[in-house]
Amino acid sequence: MGVITLNDEQVITDIGALTDETESTEFYNGVLTAGFVNAHCHLELSHLRHRLRPSGGLADFIGQMGGVPRQPPADDRALAAMRSADDEMQREGIIAVGDICNTAASFSVKRESPVYYHSFIEAVGLDESAAAATMQRLRRQCAEARRWRLPASLTPHAAYSLSDALLDAVMEAANRAGVLSVHNQESDAENELLVAGRGALHALFVAAGFPLPPVTGERSIHRIVSRIGPRTRALLVHNVALSEDDYDRAVACLPRLTWALCPNSNWYIGQAVPPADLLYRKNAQVAVGTDSLASNSRLSILEELKSISRRFPHIPLQTLLQWATANGAAALGREHECGCLRPGSRPGVVWIENVNLRDLQLTPDSRAVPLATQTRSHPATVF
């Protein structure tokens, strides 16, 4: 039996095997892990829970989002929704989040939260003539995050949603910051749009009167990857339509890529799943996210792991937990603060109960319980 000893501040003071049971020893039947890292979320969309219809595909989802004001309603309802979402993540054992921001609406909630947030200030815009003005607005928003003492950096939304001028400017800023998060190949429609200028996204853009992205003749990932610096920590998010050739070409030139998977969001939007099996076979650097409550019913990393495990049961639980903790922490530059269990760290220890310990697999009843919510300053043991 393994034992983890925590002090009053939830810092790990020792890890080892149980030799002497004392009256202060607590036993946990299940698995103890470091706190989860939600590698991809949109906290400011929390007020859209159950508001958008599911299963219509990415173009339909974007079309619905086109009717949502870019600025969330500045009222108590929107703020309460974000606080509730933040509380939900804490209850689910999430201790760090890579959060996409189109506004400053979430900053006050993040400042009050014990959760670590990196705010990715997201660029969107296909009008070449508006690129300079868009960059000025994004820089002001990034400066506002820093006034709240929140880590923040600029990032592109996706390969299909920025003009060349805006993409070049944002990628220069992201490479200087050394970190970015971009929606990648969330559906085949994204590749169709850039490869040949057709498909569901193309039809949506034409119908809505949006400017069209350049037709590159290449799958969308390569428009982004070609602009990422070799030292930049890059989160490529979703990856539903990722091919093996896409993967091989990307990792051949970029050693710090992390592939973030949000399976429950992908199923909600388009009844599709990301290629977790391909990434496992490639021994890829994978992280896990929830996306937003506009496209998910819960903000639970454990529920995302259950979905992956249900569809790909051969992926070991140890690997899934690595994806959900250490890999996400490294992608956000937090590997020295969280993501693994080691003496001297404060990783937010989580107990996963109702695990199939014989086969070491999650079950439908598996539940995450952050031990910081327990009143305790003595060893916690799992068996």
N, C-alpha and C positions, 0 to 999 in steps of 0.2 A: 504494500500500500504506500502511495506517495503522500507526502505531507507538504503543505505550503503554510508558512507562518507569516501573519500580517500583524503590523503594529496598529496603534490607534489611528494613524494617518493613512491606513490602507497601503503602506509601503511593505513590500515583501522583504522580510528579514532573513528567511531561510527556506530552502527547498531541499527535500531529501526523502528518505524512507522513514516510516513510523517505527520507532524503537520502543518508546515508552508512552503508553496512553496515560493521560492525566485527566483530572476532572474538568479541565478547560478545553479538552480536545473535542471537536465537532466532526461528525462523519457525514459525508455527502455521497450518496449512492448515485453515481453518474460520472460526469467528466467535468474537470475544472479547466478553464481556458482563460487566456488574456481577454480583455474587453474587445468587443468587435469594432471594426472600422467600416463605416458606411462610405464607400469610396465615391458614391454619386447620389446626390439628392438635390431637390429644389425646394427648400424650406418655404420660400415665399409663395408657393402654389398650394399651400396646405388648405386654404379656404375652398379649393376646388374638389375636395373629397366627394366622391359619388356624383359629381356634376357632369362628367363627360361620358358619353356612351362608349362601351368597349367594343373591341373585335372588328373595327372597320378598317384597320390597317393604318400605316403611318400617315399617308396623305389625308385620310379622314380625320385623324387625330390632330394634325397640324391645322387642318381647316377649322376644326372646332376651336382650337387655341387661338386662331386668328380673330375670333369674336371675343376673346378675353382681353380686357385692358392690360397694357404692359405694366402699368402701375397698379398693384393690388389695392383694393379699396382701403383708404386710410381711415378705418373705423375699428371699433373694439372687436368686431367679429373676426376680421382678418388677423389682428394681433393675437387674439385668443386662439385662433386656429394654429398659428405658428408656435405659440407657447405649448399648446396641447401636443403638437407634433414633436417638439423638443422633449417634452416630458415622456412621451411614448418611446422615443429612442433611448432615453436614459433607463426606462423600465426594461427595455429589451437588451440592455448591456452594451449599448453603443457608446463609445467614449471619444470618437473622433469622426469627423464628417468632411468630405470634399463637397462643398455646396455651391451650386450654380446660382448666380444672382443676375437678374436683369434690372433690379432697382436696389435702393437702400433700405427697403421695408423691413428686412429681417435683422438689421444690425443691432437694434436694441435688445432683441430676444437673444441673440448670440452673446452679447456682452454680459448678460445676466446668467448665462448657462455655464455649468461646469464642463460641458462638452467642448472639446477643441474643434473649432470650425476653421477651415481654409475656404475663404470666399473667392470663387472663380467668377470674376466680373466678365460676363459673356457678351461677345460682339456678334451682332447680326446686321446684315445690310448688303444688298446687291446693287445699289446705286453707286456707281463709281464716283460721281461728283460729290457724294455726301460723305466720303470716307474720312476726310479731315475733320469735319464737324462731329462725326460719330466718335472718332478717337478722342476729341476734346471732352465729350460727354463721359466716355468710359474712364478717362484719367481722373475726372472730377469725382466720379463714383468710387474709384479705387482710393483716392485721397480721403474721401469721406469714411470709408471702412477703416483706414488707418487712424483717423481721428477718434474712432471708437476703439482703437487699439486692437483691431482684428487683423490677422494675416489675410492678405488679399493680393490677387494678381489678375492680369487680363488674360483672356482665353477666347479662342474662336468657338462658335456654336457647332458648326459642322462644315464639311467640305462643300456642300451645295448651297450654303446660305450667306456667303460673303463674296463680294467682288474681289478681283485680284488686288486692287489697291488696299482695301481694308484688310484682307487676309495677310498681305505682306506686312502691314504696319502692326497688326495685332501679334503676328508670329514673332516679329522682332522684339516686341515687348515681353512676350511669354518666354522667349529664349533668354532674355536678360534676367528675368525672374527665376529661370531654371525649372519651371514647373508649368504644366498646362493640363487641361481636361477637355476633351472634344468628343462629341457624339459621332460615332463611326459606324457606318453600314448598318443602320438600324433596320433597314429592309432592302430588298432587291431594287425597289423603286429608286433608291438613292444612287445605286450604280447605274441603272438605266438612264437616269437624268444626265449624268456626267459622261457616260460612255457614248451615248447616241442621241441625247436630247429628246427622250420620249419616256413614256410610262406614266404612272399615276401621279407622281410629284410634278412632272412636266405639265400634265393636264391641269392640276391644281393651280400652279403658278400662272399659266396662261389665263385660266378662268378668273383668277383673282386680280389679274393685271400686274403681277409682280415682275420685276426684272428677272431675267433668266441667268443662271450661272454659266460660265464658259463650258462648252462641250470639249472635254480634254481627250476623249478617246480612251481614257484609262479609268479603271475602277476608282471609286471616290477616295479610298484610303491614301492613294499615292499623291493626291493633291495636298494632303496634310503632311504626310511623312516626309516628303521632299523638302519641307520647310522647317522641320524640327532639328534643332542642334543636337549633336551627339552627347552633350552633357545634360540635356534637359530631361527631367522626369516627366514622362508623358503618359497620361491616362487616356487610353482609347476605350470609349464606353459603348456598350451594347454589343456590337460586332456580330449581329445576327446573320448577316450575309457575308461574313468573312470566309475567304477560301484559303486553302493550304498555301497556294502560291502567294496570296496577299500576305499571309503570315511570314513565310520564308523571306520574302523581299524586304519586309519591314524590319525584322529582327537582324537581318544581315548588316544593316547600316546603323541601327539604333540600339545600343545595349541597355537602355534604361526605359524600355517600353513596359507598361503594365496594361493588361487587358481586363477592363472592369465589366462584370456581368451583372445584369439586372433581370433575371429570368421572369419574375412575376409581372414586371412592367411590360416586358416583351409579349407575354401571353395576353395581358389585358388589352394591349393596343392591337396586336395582329395575330394572336394565337400562334406565335412562333417562339422558338427557343434558341438561345445562343449555342455555338458549337463547343460546349464544355469538354466533350470527349476529345476533339481535335487538340484543344489547348492542354488538356491533361497529357495526351500522348506526346505532345511536343515539350513537355516539362516547362510550360510557359509561366511567366510571372503573371498570375491572375489575382484580381481583387474582386470584391463583391459590393454591389450597391442596391439601393431600394428604388431609385428614381423618386418621383414625387407622388403625393397623394392624389394628383390628377390622374395618375395611371397605375395606382396601386391601392389596395385596401388597407395595407399595414406598412409601417416603417420598421421592419424586423429583419435583421440579417439572418437570424436562425430560420425564418420562413423561406428566405431565398435559398439557403443551404438545403432545406428539405426538398425544395423543388428540383434542385440540381441532383440530389441523391435519388429522388424518385425516378428520374428519367435516365440517370447514369449511375446505377447502383454499384458499379465496379470502381468508381472513384472513391478512394479510402477517406474515412472521416478525418484522419490526420491531415490529409491534403486539403480537404474543405476548410478545416480550421486554420490552416496556414493561409489560405486565400482570404479568409474573413478577418484575419488579424495582422500578422507580420507583413504580408505583401501590401495591404492597404496602407499600413503605417509607413512603409518605405516609400510608397508612391507619393505620399504627402510630406515626406521628409521628417517623419516623426519616429523613425525606427529606434532612436535612442531613448525615447520617452514612453513608448507604448508598443503593443503588438506582440510581446512575448513575455513569458514568466521568467524573471531572473531576480536574484537578490539585489536590493537597492532600487528597484523599479516600482512604479505605481501604475500598473497596467489596467486597473479595473477588473479584478478577477470575477469571472462569470461561471456559475454552476449550470450545467446543462443536465437536467433531470429527465427521467424516462427514456434513457438510451438503451438500445439493444447491446448490452455489454458482451454477449457471447460473440456476435458478429461485428461488434463495434460499428453500429449503424444508427442513424437517427430514426425515430419512429414518428408517426403522426402526432403522438402525444408529447414529444420532446418539447421542453420549455426552457427558456433562458432566464436565470435568476441572478442578477448582479449581487455579489456578496457585500458590496458597499452598503446595501440596504439593510443588511443584518447588523444587529448590535453585538459587536464581537471584537476582541483584540487578542485573539489567541489562535493556535493552529487550526486550520481547516484541512480535513483529510478526505480524499476520494478513494473509493474502493470498488 
